[in-house]
Amino acid sequence: MVEPAKVKRQEVRMLNRKPLEVTGVLNVESFDSEEFLLETECGFLMIKGQNLHIKNLSLDQGLVAIEGYVNELAYLDTNSQGKTKGFLGKLFK
């Protein structure tokens, strides 16, 4: 019997650009007070802002809650190697 493919599901909730909750998180690749990089079921998600910090982290449940002021949310397109390679290249220099 063949198992059905797992459906990718991700939820991003934010109220007034401050508390942010993300589900479907597989790993926290990097973080500091101005930028988070999360590996999610839907790709890499970059979060930029000010005074960012983790309020709650449960990789077993795939949940990350971040406090601080969010300026930008962006998925990094792994198919366009230029942006992703450049961004990840900066992380691992």
Beta strands, then each sheet from edge to edge (+ up, - down):
strand 1: 12-14
strand 2: 20-23
strand 3: 25-31
strand 4: 35-40
strand 5: 43-58
strand 6: 63-76
sheet 1: 1+ 2- 6+ 5- 4+ 3-
end
